[in-house]
C-alpha cells in the first residue's frame, strides 16, 4: 500500500523546481497520462484530515522518459 506524502514533503519537493514550470498529475500506471492540476482541498481521509489535489482535464500520454523514471510500463 502506498504511503501518502505530507503537505510539507510536497512543498519541499516543489521548492527545488523552477516555479514557472507547468504542473501536472501523472495518473494510472496502466494508462499513463498527464493531467492538469485543479483545486486543492482539505477533506476527511481514512485517518483524519487529508489534502486532495483535484484533476482538471487530461493533457496527453506521459513521455517515455517520465514513464521510465516512474517505473511505469509503456502503453
For each residue, the residues with C-beta under 8 A, 3 or more apart:
1:
2:
3:
4: 45 50
5: 9 10 13
6: 9 10
7: 10 11 51
8: 11 12
9: 5 6 12 13
10: 5 6 7 13 14
11: 7 8 14 15
12: 8 9 15 16
13: 5 9 10 16 17
14: 10 11 17
15: 11 12
16: 12 13
17: 13 14 21
18: 21
19:
20:
21: 17 18
22:
23: 37
24: 34 35 36 37 59
25: 34 35 36 37 53 55
26: 32 33 34 35 62 66 70
27: 32 33 34 35 55
28: 31 32 33
29: 32 70 72 73
30:
31: 28 75
32: 26 27 28 29 61 62 66 67 70 72 73 75
33: 26 27 28 58 59 60 61 62
34: 24 25 26 27 58 59 60 61 62 66
35: 24 25 26 27 55 56 57 58 59
36: 24 25 55 56 57 58 59
37: 23 24 25 40 53 54 55 56
38: 53 54 55 56 57
39: 53 54 56
40: 37 51 52 53 54
41: 51 52 54
42: 49 50 51 52
43: 49 50 52
44: 48 49 50
45: 4 48 49 50
46: 50
47: 50
48: 44 45
49: 42 43 44 45
50: 4 42 43 44 45 46 47
51: 7 40 41 42
52: 40 41 42 43
53: 25 37 38 39 40
54: 37 38 39 40 41
55: 25 27 35 36 37 38 58
56: 35 36 37 38 39
57: 35 36 38
58: 33 34 35 36 55
59: 24 33 34 35 36
60: 33 34
61: 32 33 34 75
62: 26 32 33 34 66 67 70 72
63: 66 67
64: 67 68 74
65: 68 69
66: 26 32 34 62 63 69 70
67: 32 62 63 64 70 72 73 74
68: 64 65 71
69: 65 66
70: 26 29 32 62 66 67
71: 68
72: 29 32 62 67
73: 29 32 67
74: 64 67
75: 31 32 61
